[in-house]
Amino acid sequence: MNAVVERFIPMAATKTPSIEVRDVALRYFTPEGETQALDRINLTVGAGEFVSLIGQSGCGKSTLLSLMAGILEPSSGEVFVRGERVKGPSQRVGYMLQQDYLFEWRTILDNAMLGAEIQGRDLKQSRERAAHLLHKCGMGDFLNHYPRQLSGGMRQRVALARTLVTEPEVVLLDEPFSALDSQTRLAIADEVVEVLREEGKSVVLVTHDIAEAIAMTDRVVVLSRRPGRIKSEHRMLFPSCSNGRPSPFEVRSLPEFNTYFSSLWDELDVHVEG
């Protein structure tokens, strides 16, 4: 296993990191007092790397994503995207939320165009890119349909296309499949990973699903209970697969899957209190 890890690490080191979180902490205040949400977070995401954040509810996973997106400012420390300090929302970062937030009165193609319109991009080029991405996401036959005519999984495919139309370098996914049934989640995971890897994006995924994290991402980062700190990091390597990185569906049948799952479950220290 060590030999495999040694081959993996230099690949990420040869390119400028897409995201750098340097000694970040976040505190917020309520009438009840001060709460330390995150403490001493240091994390680097390499160019083209797919990283997941897991941890128990309230550990700060989504908060860390918001810091990367520039929606929140750290109380201390700094966040960088492609070497530039994050001072607010940036066109370099695309953010896909749990809900699809599609406008019911707009067609699927028009919904996918929304970000490009807000950013004042060339509408003809953006429309062509939106149609191309919707085709890649399996939505090519539904360009002129409306959100109410789509299933939950189809709506999330549209939301992904909308996120990618503006060509962000970094894509942040905040539990985008949490509202879907298990079968749909399995199906859409393969499609989403394929599209994001083909687009060459650096991705950070927040999920509560250990299996999803293992199957979809290159590295799983475990956060501790609040205040959230990085407890451990696990690279997802599958030496039993001879055809490169297996698809999320294929990962679940590999012998390494159960080993990683057990290890991550222990890291999370999940237990039921009587």
C-alpha positions as CSV (number, residue, x, y, z in Angstrom):
1,M,0.0,0.0,0.0
2,N,2.9,2.4,0.8
3,A,4.2,2.1,-2.8
4,V,0.8,3.1,-4.2
5,V,0.5,6.1,-1.9
6,E,4.0,7.3,-2.9
7,R,3.0,7.2,-6.5
8,F,-0.2,9.1,-5.7
9,I,1.1,12.1,-3.7
10,P,3.5,13.6,-6.3
11,M,0.7,13.8,-8.9
12,A,-1.2,16.4,-6.7
13,A,2.1,18.1,-5.8
14,T,3.0,18.9,-9.4
15,K,0.1,21.5,-9.9
16,T,-0.9,24.6,-8.1
17,P,-3.5,23.7,-5.4
18,S,-7.1,24.7,-6.3
19,I,-8.0,25.3,-2.6
20,E,-5.9,26.1,0.4
21,V,-7.4,26.5,3.9
22,R,-4.7,27.8,6.2
23,D,-5.1,27.7,10.0
24,V,-8.8,28.7,9.7
25,A,-11.1,29.1,12.7
26,L,-14.6,30.3,12.9
27,R,-16.5,31.6,15.9
28,Y,-20.0,33.0,15.9
29,F,-22.1,34.7,18.6
30,T,-25.7,34.2,19.8
31,P,-27.6,35.6,22.8
32,E,-26.4,32.5,24.6
33,G,-22.8,33.3,24.0
34,E,-19.9,32.4,21.8
35,T,-19.7,29.2,19.8
36,Q,-16.5,27.8,18.2
37,A,-17.6,26.2,15.0
38,L,-14.2,25.4,13.4
39,D,-10.7,25.4,14.9
40,R,-7.3,25.2,13.2
41,I,-8.4,23.8,9.9
42,N,-5.6,23.2,7.4
43,L,-6.6,21.6,4.1
44,T,-5.3,21.6,0.5
45,V,-7.3,20.4,-2.5
46,G,-5.1,19.6,-5.6
47,A,-6.0,20.6,-9.1
48,G,-8.5,18.1,-10.4
49,E,-8.9,16.4,-7.1
50,F,-12.2,15.2,-5.7
51,V,-12.3,15.4,-1.9
52,S,-15.2,14.7,0.5
53,L,-15.8,16.0,4.0
54,I,-17.6,13.7,6.5
55,G,-18.4,14.1,10.2
56,Q,-21.2,14.1,12.6
57,S,-24.0,16.7,12.4
58,G,-22.9,20.0,13.6
59,C,-19.2,19.5,13.1
60,G,-18.9,22.3,10.6
61,K,-18.8,20.6,7.2
62,S,-21.1,22.9,5.5
63,T,-19.6,25.9,7.3
64,L,-16.2,25.0,5.9
65,L,-17.8,24.8,2.4
66,S,-19.2,28.3,2.9
67,L,-15.8,29.6,3.8
68,M,-14.4,28.2,0.6
69,A,-17.2,29.8,-1.3
70,G,-16.6,33.2,0.2
71,I,-20.1,33.3,1.8
72,L,-18.6,33.4,5.3
73,E,-15.4,35.0,6.5
74,P,-13.1,33.1,8.9
75,S,-12.6,34.6,12.4
76,S,-8.9,33.8,11.8
77,G,-6.8,32.2,9.1
78,E,-7.1,32.4,5.4
79,V,-8.7,30.6,2.4
80,F,-7.2,30.7,-1.1
81,V,-8.6,29.6,-4.4
82,R,-6.0,29.1,-7.1
83,G,-3.5,31.2,-5.1
84,E,-5.8,34.1,-4.5
85,R,-7.2,34.9,-1.1
86,V,-11.0,34.5,-0.9
87,K,-12.6,37.8,0.0
88,G,-16.1,37.0,-1.1
89,P,-18.1,34.9,-3.7
90,S,-16.0,34.3,-6.9
91,Q,-16.8,33.2,-10.4
92,R,-14.1,30.7,-9.9
93,V,-16.2,28.7,-7.5
94,G,-19.5,26.9,-8.3
95,Y,-21.8,25.9,-5.4
96,M,-24.4,23.2,-5.6
97,L,-26.8,23.0,-2.7
98,Q,-29.0,20.3,-1.2
99,Q,-32.1,21.8,-2.9
100,D,-32.1,22.4,-6.6
101,Y,-33.8,25.8,-6.4
102,L,-35.1,25.6,-10.0
103,F,-37.5,28.3,-11.1
104,E,-40.8,26.5,-12.0
105,W,-41.7,29.1,-14.6
106,R,-38.5,28.7,-16.6
107,T,-37.7,25.8,-19.0
108,I,-34.9,23.4,-18.1
109,L,-32.5,25.1,-20.6
110,D,-33.5,28.6,-19.2
111,N,-32.9,27.4,-15.6
112,A,-29.4,26.1,-16.6
113,M,-28.7,29.6,-18.0
114,L,-29.4,31.5,-14.8
115,G,-25.9,31.8,-13.5
116,A,-24.5,32.9,-16.9
117,E,-27.3,35.6,-17.1
118,I,-26.5,36.9,-13.6
119,Q,-22.8,37.1,-14.4
120,G,-23.5,38.9,-17.7
121,R,-21.9,36.3,-19.9
122,D,-22.3,36.0,-23.7
123,L,-25.8,34.5,-23.8
124,K,-25.4,32.7,-27.2
125,Q,-22.3,30.9,-26.0
126,S,-23.7,30.2,-22.6
127,R,-26.9,28.8,-24.2
128,E,-24.8,26.4,-26.3
129,R,-22.8,25.4,-23.3
130,A,-25.9,24.9,-21.2
131,A,-27.4,22.6,-23.9
132,H,-24.2,20.7,-24.2
133,L,-23.9,20.1,-20.5
134,L,-27.6,19.1,-20.2
135,H,-27.0,16.5,-23.0
136,K,-23.9,15.2,-21.0
137,C,-26.1,15.0,-17.9
138,G,-28.7,12.9,-19.8
139,M,-31.2,15.7,-20.0
140,G,-30.9,16.4,-23.7
141,D,-34.5,15.4,-24.4
142,F,-35.9,17.7,-21.8
143,L,-34.5,21.1,-22.7
144,N,-38.0,22.7,-23.2
145,H,-39.6,20.9,-20.2
146,Y,-40.4,22.6,-16.9
147,P,-39.1,21.5,-13.5
148,R,-42.5,20.2,-12.4
149,Q,-42.3,17.6,-15.2
150,L,-39.0,16.1,-13.8
151,S,-38.1,13.6,-11.1
152,G,-35.9,14.6,-8.2
153,G,-32.8,13.0,-9.8
154,M,-33.5,14.8,-13.1
155,R,-33.8,18.1,-11.3
156,Q,-30.4,17.6,-9.6
157,R,-28.9,16.9,-13.0
158,V,-30.2,20.3,-14.2
159,A,-28.8,21.9,-11.0
160,L,-25.4,20.4,-11.8
161,A,-25.5,21.7,-15.4
162,R,-26.4,25.2,-14.1
163,T,-23.4,25.1,-11.7
164,L,-21.0,24.2,-14.5
165,V,-22.3,26.6,-17.2
166,T,-20.3,29.4,-15.8
167,E,-17.1,27.3,-16.0
168,P,-16.0,27.4,-12.4
169,E,-12.6,26.0,-11.6
170,V,-13.8,24.6,-8.2
171,V,-17.1,23.0,-7.6
172,L,-18.6,22.7,-4.0
173,L,-21.3,20.1,-3.4
174,D,-23.3,20.4,-0.2
175,E,-25.1,17.1,0.2
176,P,-26.7,17.4,-3.3
177,F,-28.2,13.9,-3.2
178,S,-29.6,13.8,0.3
179,A,-33.2,14.2,-0.8
180,L,-33.1,11.4,-3.3
181,D,-34.0,7.7,-2.8
182,S,-31.1,5.2,-2.5
183,Q,-31.5,3.8,-6.1
184,T,-31.5,7.3,-7.6
185,R,-28.5,8.3,-5.6
186,L,-26.5,5.3,-6.9
187,A,-27.4,6.1,-10.5
188,I,-26.8,9.8,-10.3
189,A,-23.4,9.4,-8.5
190,D,-21.9,7.7,-11.5
191,E,-23.2,10.4,-13.9
192,V,-22.1,13.3,-11.7
193,V,-18.6,11.9,-11.1
194,E,-18.1,11.2,-14.9
195,V,-19.2,14.8,-15.8
196,L,-17.1,16.5,-13.2
197,R,-14.0,14.4,-14.1
198,E,-14.5,15.1,-17.8
199,E,-14.8,18.8,-17.1
200,G,-11.5,18.6,-15.1
201,K,-13.0,20.2,-12.0
202,S,-11.6,20.3,-8.4
203,V,-14.5,19.2,-6.2
204,V,-15.3,19.2,-2.5
205,L,-18.3,17.2,-1.5
206,V,-20.0,17.4,1.9
207,T,-21.9,14.2,2.7
208,H,-23.2,12.2,5.7
209,D,-23.0,9.0,3.6
210,I,-19.7,7.1,4.2
211,A,-20.3,4.8,1.3
212,E,-21.0,7.8,-1.0
213,A,-17.7,9.5,0.1
214,I,-15.7,6.3,-0.6
215,A,-17.3,5.6,-3.9
216,M,-17.1,9.2,-5.4
217,T,-14.0,10.8,-4.1
218,D,-10.2,10.5,-4.2
219,R,-9.7,11.5,-0.5
220,V,-12.0,11.5,2.5
221,V,-11.5,14.1,5.2
222,V,-13.0,13.3,8.6
223,L,-14.0,16.2,10.9
224,S,-14.2,15.9,14.6
225,R,-17.1,16.9,16.8
226,R,-17.5,20.7,17.3
227,P,-15.4,22.6,17.2
228,G,-14.6,21.0,13.9
229,R,-11.0,20.0,13.4
230,I,-9.5,17.7,10.8
231,K,-9.3,14.3,12.6
232,S,-8.0,12.2,9.8
233,E,-7.6,12.0,6.0
234,H,-7.9,8.8,3.9
235,R,-6.9,8.4,0.3
236,M,-9.2,6.1,-1.6
237,L,-6.9,3.7,-3.5
238,F,-8.2,0.6,-5.2
239,P,-5.2,-1.6,-6.3
240,S,-7.6,-4.5,-7.0
241,C,-9.0,-2.6,-9.9
242,S,-6.7,-2.8,-12.9
243,N,-8.6,-0.3,-15.1
244,G,-7.7,2.9,-13.3
245,R,-10.2,4.7,-11.0
246,P,-13.4,2.6,-10.9
247,S,-16.8,4.1,-11.2
248,P,-18.8,4.8,-7.9
249,F,-21.0,1.8,-8.6
250,E,-18.0,-0.5,-9.2
251,V,-16.2,0.7,-6.1
252,R,-18.9,-0.8,-3.9
253,S,-18.1,-4.3,-5.1
254,L,-14.3,-4.1,-4.5
255,P,-12.6,-5.6,-1.5
256,E,-11.1,-2.3,-0.4
257,F,-14.6,-0.8,0.0
258,N,-15.5,-2.7,3.2
259,T,-12.0,-1.9,4.7
260,Y,-12.4,1.8,4.1
261,F,-16.0,1.8,5.4
262,S,-15.0,0.1,8.7
263,S,-12.1,2.4,9.2
264,L,-14.2,5.6,8.5
265,W,-17.0,4.3,10.7
266,D,-14.6,3.9,13.6
267,E,-13.2,7.4,13.0
268,L,-16.6,8.9,13.2
269,D,-17.1,7.3,16.7
270,V,-20.8,6.8,16.0
271,H,-22.8,5.4,18.9
272,V,-26.2,5.6,20.3
273,E,-26.6,7.0,23.8
274,G,-29.2,5.5,26.0
